Amino acid sequence: MPPDNIITFVIMVLLMFAFVVAGNILLIHLLINKAIKCYIKPLLESKGCIYVNYKCPGLFSHGDFKYFNTGFTTMSGSGKNRFTIYACIFYTDKIENTSKRSTAKIDIAGLSVKNIEYSSDI
């Protein structure tokens, strides 16, 4: 290969890698927003709380959970693809008028939310 073709190939590979990473980040944020809209906000409202914001604790962080799960378990017991996302949920309690935080463990199978666990009682 001439040098121009090698440089073009390297640039193409780097661009594809950047698109894959950006797509994964976008997908994770979309799934977290879906979990918040469909599951977390209704739970908070039923307990008399107001949702404020969320923050991702990081790729290998598990937030306030005592045990560590990397979130990269590729298969569940039934053979379906699964992964776990952790999100720190910030909310305000209307009764006590205090700001609180809880980590949500969101189990994803396919492109749907299968289960949500919380690190503390909401």
Secondary structure, DSSP 8 states (H G I E B T S, - for coil): --HHHHHHHHHHHHHHHHHHHHHHHHHHHHHHHHHIIIIIHHHHHHTTEEEEEEE---SS--TT-SS---S---B-TTS-BEEEEEEEEEEEETTTTEEEEEEEEEEEETTEEEEEEESS--
